[in-house]
């Protein structure tokens, strides 16, 4: 009996909390972040121009994001995804030796674009002060939103860099690893 009275006494408090809180606050309370690894990209760099006066394109490709498994597993639809951004970007030499390193560049940039011409590209991540001997480079993530790219599902990217010297070998096999983080808001 005492328990029923306690529950009945709390009922007005629960009603007040739900009626005074805005819908946005409730939506934000049930939102959650998901981090998804993107496929690794393997490429061979076999030439650079140390005399270039501007950023050099080192590699370009496209991301094809597939959130279907995450959405299906949680019974959500695409309209519930928001606030996407890169969470991690790293370049690494695939089979490092003492002679293979990233010292041929001083800076690296990850640029993304909705189109292949990169007319309106954005720098999503960058790495500076790369040293001779560095066999991997972890990028600093800019907090630029990927929302328009997530809506499109496929978008193009380029790795560009400021080349300061010749490659330390005829060819360098490189892998790019990355992760994106996005928020799922299950309440509309």
Secondary structure, DSSP 8 states (H G I E B T S, - for coil): -HHHHHHHHHHHHHHHHHHHS-HHHHHHHH-EEEEEE---EEEEE----TT-SS-EEEEEEEEE---HHHHHHTT--GGGEEEEEEEEEEEEETT--TT--STTEEEEEEEEESSTT-TT-EEEEEE----TT--EEE-EE-----HHHHHHSEEEEEEEEEE-S--SSS-EEEEEEEEEEEEE----
